[in-house]
Amino acid sequence: MKKILHSERIPIKLWLHDIESGAMNQAVNLANLPFAFKHIVILPDCHQGYGMPIGGVLATQGVVIPNAVGVDIGCGMSAVRTSLHNIEMNKLSVIMSDIRNLVPLGFKHHSKAQDPERMPAVAGENLRIAELTVVSREYASALHQLGTLGGGNHFIEIQKGSDGFIWIMVHSGSRNIGKQVADHYNRLAMRLNDKWGEPEFRKKQLAYLPENSDEGIIYWYEMQFCIDFAFANRQLMIENIISVFRNEFGEKIEFAPMINIAHNYASRENHFGEQVIVHRKGATQAKKDQTGIIPGSQGTRSYIVRGKGNKESFESCSHGAGRVMGRKQAQRSLDLAGEIKALDMKNILHSLRSKKDLDEAPTAYKDINEVMRNQADLVEIVVELSPLAVIKG
């Protein structure tokens, strides 16, 4: 931890030296929520989001805040270690091309519905899909989105580990179904807060639902469905990528069990002797000895980590490097030729092709080395992963 601010209702604990003003204002809003518990956590990848900073952790008592979960519910990381030690560049090019043929990118979906058996079940007892307002509406479309990457900062990456092995990593979330659930319940929370004479929560983009209200209960089930869908989405992509590797290297190749961890969700947990709802928005759980994944930006290292179970962070760590400039700003200000040259010099098969791709250039992100140094009390590094080839959504 780098500093603690005591100026608000509850303290703000920061794992970075400098925080942008917009994110700081949002942290202050969180710290003054009447139902915020103990303190606010700001992690080293923090930057401004909607209502709550990305790279933040908020514990509440009695309420859940859709905007503190985020629009890509269940977004997270999956990684698999292969038994390979090296891949020749020509084979790597073939593999990436074959992956693009199997995994739809950006706004693209599968033309055919995927196997419904892969879809998650509803977490609640005796609840059916039809009873989930948004999930039931979006279910048919979601069958076509299962196993698709999406856009933005989502990626597929082939990496060389410090352990000597080749790794596969996927970053993706719940696609449109997660966004629809998030938007629906944020709008509902805003209407209810206004009805209750509490418009300040809407104005701060932190509208809430009481945990035990009908609306809060059904949001919880829909949110959990999206978390499970995001996991199933990554799992299918990993399986399809593995099939590409098997096609290229034969059945002799082996794959370790998949590591999976989400970084946009809320969960019921016990901290400091109290049962609370922990909102992690762009934050990863890091319980003691828990295996996690912290990706860098395109062209920089990623990490397999082991959690230290730091109570002060609500057992959390960063979800990545974190943006240092907005997408439009990066597209306007960064030099395309220079960014491409930097990646080419590292012999990385990258995804920078035009100015519109500069929002995902390494310079648009914080220095992952500094991010990792700032959270040395939260996680320990197990494997460093250097990129060999990257597919961006």
ABEGO torsion letter per residue (X at the ends): XABBBAABABBBBBABABBBAAAAAAAAAAAABAABBGBBBBBAABBBBBGBBBGBBBBBBGBBBAAAAEABBGBBBBBBBBABABBBAAAAAAAAAAAAAABBBEABBBABBBBAAABBBBABBGBBAAABAAAAAAAAAAAAABGBAEBEABBBBBBBBAAGBBBBBBBBBAEAAAAAAAAAAAAAAAAAAAAAGBAAAAAAGABBBBAABAAAAAAAAAAAAAAAAAAAAAAAAAAAAAAAAAAAAEAABBBBBBBBBBABBBBBBBBGGBBBBBBBBGBBBBBBGBBBBBBBBBGBBBBBBBBAGBAAAGGBBBAEAEBABBAAAAAAABBAAAAAAAAAAAGBBBABABAAAAAABAAABBBAAAAAAAAAAABBBABBBBBABBBBX
